[in-house]
Amino acid sequence: MNGPYKPGMLQLHPTTTLWERSLRRGRCYRVIRDFADGDGALHSSGEQWHFVGTAFNRYDDELLIYVAFPDGTEWRVPLTLSDDSQRRVFDNVADYIELVPGLDRPELFDGAICWECNHQLSRDRPEYCPSCGAVWDLVH
């Protein structure tokens, strides 16, 4: 896990990945099953953070998950996809984290774009792209 970054710093990365088919920017999530990230940091059951976004580093085969902790700091959580245990987290996100209702931070959604066509998404219907018609399921 890399950080902390100043609040808002990681929101400047507008890229999206397939992982954003499952999570919604600005929503609060809780770890429900322990996992270690690509830097060896343990994310224990009960850890909570707001999802800020993702990026993919193709040179290291690494998914970078941007999160904001309750204290306002932002961190980058890497998942190395060539590592079997981290790949399981990537492939089965709903087995590792769950939505925490009522703690949304809508300002973190601003700037979210469709992973298919790069069109800006709406807060009102974040699972649907009005430009290309892409629809995906979110972790509920």
N, C-alpha and C positions, 0 to 999 in steps of 0.2 A: 504494500500500500504506500503510495507516494503522497506527500503533502506535509502540512496543510497548505492550501492555497487560499488567497484572499477571497472572501465571498463575492460571487459573480464571475470570478476568473475562468472557471471551467464552463460557464454558460456561453462563453464566446466561441466554443467549438460547435458549429452548426451541423456537423456530419451526423448521420444516423446509421445504425446497423440493423441486421435482422433481429437482434435481441430486443430492439425497441418495439417489436410486434407484441411482446409480452408485458412490458412495463410502460408506465405513463409518466412523463416528466412532471415533476412537482408533487407527485404522490409520495406518501410515507410508506416505507416497507420495513418489515422486521425479519431478521434471520431466524428461521425455525429449525435449521439443521446445520451444524457446524461445517465449515469448509475453510481450507487454506487457499490464499490467492497466489498469484505468480511470484510474489516477493516473499512468500512464506508466512505472511501475516495471517493469524487465525481470526476468522469472523465467527463469533460464538452465538449460539441461540440467544435471542433477546436483543442483540445489537439492532439499533434502529437508525435509519437514515432516509433522506429524501433523494429520489432518483433525479439526477440532473441531465444525464445523457450518456452516450457511448461514442467510441471511435474504434477503428480496427487498425492495428499495426501489422501489415502483411509481412514485413520483414522478419518479425519475431513471432508470427502466427499468434497474435495476442489481442484479445478483446480488452479494451480499456473502459471501465465502468466509472462514470463520474457521479459522486454522491456528496450530499451536504449533511453533516452531522447536526444534532440539535444545538450545539454551541455556535453554529454558523460557519464553521470551517468546512472547506471543500477538499475532498480527497479523490485520488485516482486509484481504483482497484483493478489490477491486471489479472486476467485469466489467460493462462497459456494453453491454447487449444490442443497442442501436441501432448500435453500431460493428461492422462486418462481421468484422474480424479477431478481436475478442473474442467475438462470437457463435459463430464457428467453434470456439473453445475450449469454450464452453458446450455446443454441439451434439455435439462429438466428443471428450469428455474423455479417452477411452482413447488418443487419438492424442497427447495432451500430457502425461499423467502415468501412472505405473505403480505398482503395489503393491510395497512393500519388505517381504518376509516376515520374520517373527521380531522385529519391533520395535514391536509393538502396545503401546498404553497404554490398557488397558481402562477406567480411571477416566474417560477422556474420553467414553466411550460412555454413562455414567450420565446420565439425563435425556433421552436420545434418544426422540423420539416419531414416530409414523406421520404422514406428510404427508397421508394421506387422512382419518383420523378423530381424530388427536391422542391416540391411545392410546399409553402408554409401551411401548417395545420391550424385548425381552429380549436380553441379551448372548449367550445360547446360540443364538438364531436371529434375527439382526438383519435378515435380508432378508424376514421374514414378520411380519405383524401378526396376532396372535391375535384381535383384536377385529373387524376388518373383512375379514380374509383377504387383504389386499393383499400381493403378492409382486413383487419386482423383482430385477434383475441387479446385481451389484456388479462393479467393476473388479477383475479377478483378476491 
